[in-house]
Amino acid sequence: MKITNLENAGKVPFKLDGRVMFSSTDVEMIHLTLKPGEKLDLHVNPFDVVFFTLQGIGILDVEGERISMKQNDAIEVKKEILRAWENNSEEELRILVVKIFN
């Protein structure tokens, strides 16, 4: 068994602070931190995703619908759907991103 924490987790290959907490052929968990004012641009993924807000508040844009997300909120976004994140607050936004590969 292997314990992964933020200090030893691998970084995602883009400019934001994303850490791979777990990865298998079926699922991947990313711990994503957005500083105040940071954004994750509109994009699509070829897999379903569940977002769970660990800390803070932010805006999830799903195909033009702006959804306010706060601590302990969860939402599923199906594959091939446009999505983006924005931290429009004064504190860090921490999100657990669960990618479901099936």
Backbone as CSV, one residue per row, in Angstrom:
resi,resn,N_x,N_y,N_z,CA_x,CA_y,CA_z,C_x,C_y,C_z
1,MET,0.845,-1.184,0.000,0.000,0.000,0.000,0.885,1.240,0.000
2,LYS,0.427,2.240,-0.715,1.195,3.471,-0.823,0.327,4.650,-0.412
3,ILE,0.837,5.463,0.480,0.154,6.694,0.872,0.721,7.832,0.040
4,THR,-0.174,8.600,-0.549,0.228,9.775,-1.315,-0.254,11.009,-0.572
5,ASN,0.632,11.993,-0.457,0.243,13.277,0.130,0.663,14.390,-0.830
6,LEU,0.253,15.602,-0.540,0.542,16.708,-1.462,2.027,16.912,-1.704
7,GLU,2.841,16.601,-0.721,4.282,16.816,-0.863,4.930,15.813,-1.812
8,ASN,4.416,14.565,-1.877,5.072,13.580,-2.735,4.259,13.229,-3.984
9,ALA,3.114,13.870,-4.177,2.277,13.605,-5.352,2.891,14.239,-6.595
10,GLY,2.749,13.555,-7.711,3.238,14.091,-8.977,2.406,15.268,-9.436
11,LYS,3.063,16.228,-10.098,2.374,17.420,-10.591,1.738,17.136,-11.947
12,VAL,0.613,17.796,-12.201,-0.017,17.701,-13.511,0.759,18.570,-14.498
13,PRO,0.702,18.230,-15.793,1.537,18.950,-16.770,0.909,20.236,-17.298
14,PHE,0.426,21.107,-16.416,-0.014,22.433,-16.824,0.299,23.420,-15.717
15,LYS,0.090,24.709,-15.975,0.616,25.767,-15.111,0.001,25.854,-13.731
16,LEU,-1.202,25.324,-13.515,-1.841,25.413,-12.204,-1.280,24.366,-11.252
17,ASP,-1.560,24.530,-9.963,-1.070,23.591,-8.950,-2.030,22.410,-8.841
18,GLY,-1.774,21.397,-9.644,-2.545,20.163,-9.604,-1.632,19.017,-9.230
19,ARG,-2.098,18.149,-8.341,-1.304,17.008,-7.872,-2.083,15.718,-8.068
20,VAL,-1.425,14.717,-8.646,-2.055,13.417,-8.869,-1.991,12.639,-7.560
21,MET,-3.152,12.479,-6.933,-3.225,11.795,-5.644,-3.397,10.285,-5.808
22,PHE,-4.017,9.869,-6.918,-4.221,8.449,-7.198,-4.474,8.298,-8.689
23,SER,-3.968,7.218,-9.259,-4.205,6.966,-10.668,-4.242,5.469,-10.931
24,SER,-5.261,5.038,-11.687,-5.357,3.647,-12.119,-5.990,3.649,-13.507
25,THR,-6.258,2.476,-14.039,-6.882,2.412,-15.358,-8.337,2.855,-15.318
26,ASP,-8.975,2.838,-14.144,-10.394,3.169,-14.008,-10.686,4.576,-13.512
27,VAL,-9.801,5.119,-12.686,-10.071,6.395,-12.032,-8.760,7.129,-11.741
28,GLU,-8.843,8.463,-11.724,-7.695,9.283,-11.323,-8.224,10.399,-10.441
29,MET,-7.496,10.707,-9.366,-7.868,11.791,-8.454,-6.785,12.864,-8.491
30,ILE,-7.226,14.084,-8.743,-6.328,15.228,-8.803,-6.729,16.215,-7.716
31,HIS,-5.761,16.682,-6.939,-5.981,17.768,-5.978,-5.561,19.042,-6.694
32,LEU,-6.542,19.915,-6.965,-6.297,21.136,-7.722,-6.462,22.342,-6.811
33,THR,-5.475,23.227,-6.811,-5.536,24.461,-6.034,-5.518,25.644,-6.983
34,LEU,-6.522,26.512,-6.851,-6.562,27.759,-7.612,-6.412,28.909,-6.634
35,LYS,-5.404,29.724,-6.851,-5.202,30.917,-6.034,-6.231,31.967,-6.439
36,PRO,-6.462,32.971,-5.589,-7.410,34.029,-5.946,-7.108,34.596,-7.337
37,GLY,-8.144,34.645,-8.164,-8.005,35.171,-9.521,-7.578,34.156,-10.569
38,GLU,-7.114,32.982,-10.176,-6.694,31.980,-11.151,-7.892,31.314,-11.813
39,LYS,-7.654,30.835,-13.050,-8.692,30.188,-13.837,-8.144,28.927,-14.494
40,LEU,-9.029,27.972,-14.670,-8.770,26.808,-15.515,-9.650,27.021,-16.739
41,ASP,-9.029,27.251,-17.892,-9.744,27.639,-19.104,-10.741,26.582,-19.564
42,LEU,-11.696,27.023,-20.383,-12.684,26.118,-20.964,-11.989,24.973,-21.701
43,HIS,-12.484,23.768,-21.459,-11.931,22.581,-22.101,-12.962,21.451,-22.031
44,VAL,-12.722,20.398,-22.773,-13.538,19.187,-22.691,-12.613,18.029,-22.350
45,ASN,-13.191,16.984,-21.804,-12.445,15.773,-21.498,-13.181,14.574,-22.091
46,PRO,-12.455,13.530,-22.466,-13.084,12.328,-23.016,-13.534,11.350,-21.929
47,PHE,-13.781,11.853,-20.719,-14.197,11.024,-19.591,-15.075,11.847,-18.666
48,ASP,-15.911,11.165,-17.870,-16.735,11.834,-16.868,-15.850,12.312,-15.722
49,VAL,-16.279,13.394,-15.062,-15.531,13.951,-13.940,-16.495,14.300,-12.810
50,VAL,-16.070,14.022,-11.576,-16.781,14.507,-10.401,-15.865,15.515,-9.721
51,PHE,-16.394,16.709,-9.458,-15.657,17.738,-8.738,-16.192,17.803,-7.318
52,PHE,-15.289,17.827,-6.338,-15.668,17.991,-4.937,-14.864,19.163,-4.385
53,THR,-15.560,20.185,-3.904,-14.885,21.372,-3.383,-14.424,21.107,-1.954
54,LEU,-13.111,21.055,-1.771,-12.518,20.794,-0.462,-12.481,22.041,0.411
55,GLN,-12.179,23.187,-0.221,-12.014,24.430,0.530,-12.284,25.606,-0.391
56,GLY,-12.916,26.628,0.144,-13.122,27.857,-0.595,-14.402,27.860,-1.411
57,ILE,-14.506,28.888,-2.243,-15.643,29.029,-3.147,-15.118,29.406,-4.517
58,GLY,-15.865,29.042,-5.549,-15.455,29.366,-6.906,-16.607,29.155,-7.863
59,ILE,-16.339,29.434,-9.128,-17.339,29.313,-10.176,-16.919,28.197,-11.129
60,LEU,-17.825,27.244,-11.316,-17.672,26.206,-12.323,-18.552,26.599,-13.494
61,ASP,-17.947,26.759,-14.656,-18.693,27.074,-15.875,-18.893,25.768,-16.629
62,VAL,-20.168,25.381,-16.827,-20.494,24.168,-17.573,-21.336,24.595,-18.772
63,GLU,-20.684,24.637,-19.929,-21.330,25.038,-21.186,-22.085,26.356,-21.053
64,GLY,-21.442,27.341,-20.412,-22.011,28.672,-20.283,-22.855,28.894,-19.039
65,GLU,-23.197,27.823,-18.332,-23.929,27.972,-17.072,-22.912,28.127,-15.943
66,ARG,-22.975,29.261,-15.256,-22.026,29.534,-14.172,-22.615,29.056,-12.853
67,ILE,-21.937,28.085,-12.244,-22.426,27.441,-11.026,-21.504,27.809,-9.876
68,SER,-22.061,28.395,-8.822,-21.282,28.738,-7.639,-21.081,27.476,-6.803
69,MET,-19.823,27.144,-6.547,-19.471,25.957,-5.770,-18.793,26.411,-4.481
70,LYS,-19.168,25.767,-3.368,-18.572,26.089,-2.072,-18.083,24.802,-1.413
71,GLN,-17.415,24.961,-0.290,-16.857,23.821,0.444,-17.913,22.733,0.642
72,ASN,-17.513,21.504,0.378,-18.324,20.287,0.526,-19.391,20.106,-0.541
73,ASP,-19.357,20.903,-1.629,-20.245,20.684,-2.767,-19.590,19.692,-3.731
74,ALA,-20.416,18.848,-4.358,-19.946,17.914,-5.379,-20.856,18.018,-6.593
75,ILE,-20.274,17.808,-7.774,-21.050,17.848,-9.017,-20.374,16.955,-10.046
76,GLU,-21.181,16.299,-10.856,-20.670,15.473,-11.944,-20.801,16.239,-13.249
77,VAL,-19.761,16.168,-14.078,-19.796,16.731,-15.420,-19.450,15.599,-16.379
78,LYS,-20.356,15.322,-17.294,-20.188,14.224,-18.239,-19.097,14.539,-19.261
79,LYS,-18.564,13.502,-19.884,-17.517,13.669,-20.892,-18.017,14.512,-22.064
80,GLU,-17.060,15.145,-22.742,-17.300,15.959,-23.931,-18.160,17.200,-23.669
81,ILE,-18.280,17.614,-22.404,-19.019,18.824,-22.034,-17.996,19.912,-21.686
82,LEU,-18.175,21.106,-22.260,-17.275,22.218,-21.950,-17.373,22.580,-20.477
83,ARG,-16.185,22.762,-19.854,-16.142,23.162,-18.448,-14.925,24.033,-18.198
84,ALA,-15.028,24.880,-17.157,-13.932,25.750,-16.733,-14.137,26.077,-15.261
85,TRP,-13.060,26.447,-14.583,-13.119,26.862,-13.174,-12.539,28.258,-13.039
86,GLU,-13.071,28.999,-12.076,-12.548,30.328,-11.768,-12.613,30.539,-10.258
87,ASN,-11.501,30.964,-9.689,-11.511,31.364,-8.284,-11.710,32.867,-8.250
88,ASN,-12.933,33.279,-7.965,-13.265,34.704,-7.919,-13.328,35.220,-6.486
89,SER,-12.673,34.503,-5.574,-12.691,34.898,-4.163,-11.309,35.378,-3.730
90,GLU,-11.191,35.687,-2.462,-9.928,36.178,-1.897,-9.147,35.077,-1.177
91,GLU,-9.635,33.838,-1.228,-8.932,32.734,-0.576,-8.685,31.618,-1.581
92,GLU,-7.807,30.676,-1.228,-7.529,29.558,-2.110,-8.772,28.702,-2.311
93,LEU,-8.888,28.168,-3.514,-9.932,27.218,-3.852,-9.254,25.877,-4.071
94,ARG,-9.673,24.878,-3.319,-9.109,23.533,-3.443,-10.215,22.579,-3.882
95,ILE,-9.928,21.841,-4.956,-10.919,20.968,-5.572,-10.318,19.573,-5.719
96,LEU,-11.101,18.558,-5.388,-10.739,17.187,-5.694,-11.420,16.845,-7.010
97,VAL,-10.628,16.506,-8.014,-11.121,16.178,-9.342,-11.013,14.661,-9.486
98,VAL,-12.155,13.999,-9.677,-12.164,12.546,-9.827,-12.535,12.245,-11.273
99,LYS,-11.557,11.728,-12.025,-11.764,11.379,-13.427,-12.165,9.905,-13.488
100,ILE,-13.265,9.632,-14.196,-13.779,8.272,-14.270,-13.591,7.778,-15.708
101,PHE,-12.707,6.809,-15.878,-12.390,6.271,-17.200,-13.200,4.990,-17.438
102,ASN,-14.296,5.093,-18.169,-15.045,3.871,-18.508,-15.814,4.050,-19.777
